[in-house]
């Protein structure tokens, strides 16, 4: 099954704790758990409700984030994007490896607004 995972990252490719203000998104294409491609894209300027639609247009099926408010989670779900929160601040490909293997350890969603 093909997936396109979106991960908010900084300039070094490490998870940015708050997706709405990240400098980049890593878009990683997976098929049967194998990484096919990885792109780093610059998101549009932050505006409430914009990123779920934008990432849906980019073909994202899932997002892995550190923190995210409930309204944003609902908007991603409405755009058919599954949301995983509480991910650690590690490189995007390390997150993907843990996501695929089911070994990724999550903390609490550290965004409460």
C-alpha atoms as one frame of an Amber mdcrd trajectory, in Angstrom:
protein
   0.000   0.000   0.000   1.325   3.427  -0.952   1.555   6.207   1.587   2.890
   9.735   1.543   3.974  10.787   4.999   4.350  14.488   5.820   6.700  15.446
   8.647   7.342  19.046   9.753  11.117  19.467   9.870  13.768  22.098  10.426
  16.638  22.894   8.065  18.519  19.797   9.323  15.644  17.409   8.592  14.803
  16.938  12.284  11.192  16.978  13.463  10.018  20.492  14.262   7.938  20.370
  17.425   5.085  22.518  16.129   3.971  21.725  12.616   2.247  25.064  11.985
   5.457  27.073  12.145   7.947  24.677  10.566  10.367  25.800   7.874   9.905
  22.652   5.770   7.872  19.511   5.361   9.559  16.244   4.503   7.251  14.360
   2.133   8.240  10.716   2.135   6.679   8.219  -0.230   6.398   4.639   1.027
   5.252   1.472  -0.641   5.024  -1.739   1.374   7.137  -0.051   4.056   9.980
   0.867   1.702  11.004   4.501   1.199  10.672   5.378  -2.480  11.306   9.119
  -2.405  11.936  11.937   0.042  11.334  15.580  -0.793  11.677  18.647   1.393
   9.172  21.378   0.538   8.599  24.880   1.890   5.079  25.319   3.248   2.927
  28.355   2.542   2.876  31.105   5.186   1.096  30.014   8.356  -2.632  30.595
   8.242  -5.108  28.618  10.360  -6.639  25.749   8.394  -4.386  26.092   5.340
  -1.861  23.288   5.899  -4.333  20.368   5.934  -5.710  21.351   2.524  -2.232
  22.124   1.143  -0.801  18.790   2.288  -3.862  16.941   0.953  -3.224  18.581
  -2.432   0.383  17.321  -2.171  -0.998  13.793  -1.729  -0.236  13.317   1.979
  -1.959  10.332   3.549  -0.448  10.701   7.018   1.309  13.310   9.137   3.719
  12.617  11.957   4.067  15.573  14.321   5.261  16.467  17.774   2.387  18.681
  18.767  -0.879  19.722  17.191  -4.105  21.270  18.427  -7.359  19.336  18.241
  -8.845  21.663  15.616  -5.877  20.991  13.321  -6.184  17.230  13.896  -9.866
  17.435  12.943  -9.023  19.420   9.780  -6.387  16.888   8.734  -8.858  14.048
   9.304 -11.479  15.903   7.209  -8.876  16.000   4.420  -8.351  12.215   4.723
  -4.965  12.575   6.415  -4.233  10.371   9.431  -2.499  12.177  12.288   0.136
  10.833  14.666   1.260  13.210  17.435   3.790  13.034  20.224   6.683  12.016
  17.982  10.219  12.668  19.257  12.527  15.312  17.788  14.658  13.046  15.610
  15.464  12.970  11.859  12.516  12.348   9.541  13.873   9.079   8.166  14.338
   7.775  11.719  10.670   8.600  12.374   9.665   6.770   9.207  11.691   3.704
  10.158  10.001   3.559  13.568   6.579   4.242  12.027   6.974   1.373   9.546
   8.381  -1.076  12.108   5.872  -0.077  14.781   8.698   0.799  17.179   8.259
   4.568  17.280   7.710   5.719  20.852   5.307   8.609  21.285   4.980  11.048
  24.137   1.965  13.182  24.884   0.788  15.654  22.298   2.773  18.676  23.415
   0.535  21.241  21.770  -2.456  22.208  23.865  -3.943  25.178  22.047
